[in-house]
């Protein structure tokens, strides 16, 4: 399919709220959700994604548990990632509290 505005070959055409013509994402300057995330939110997003992957409750400072059938080596890698991301989230929360004064 070709964008009627730019003529580029695209897979999808978009009509955002208030738009009057279907056009490509580049014409409408639409970004992906991940591009709109602030840098301070990225550790939380990765932590929540890991918790979802492990089937645990999502949220900062939530306990995680090893899913049945997961290899111990894989569990240890996920556990190390969890604690690293938890520390990054703690740094971001401390910085936010510091900014608030």
Secondary structure, DSSP 8 states (H G I E B T S, - for coil): -B-TTT--B-S--B--TT--S-B-HHHHT---HHHHS-GGGHHHHHHHHHHHHHT---STT------TT--HHHHHHHHHHHHHHHHHHHHHHHHHHHHH-
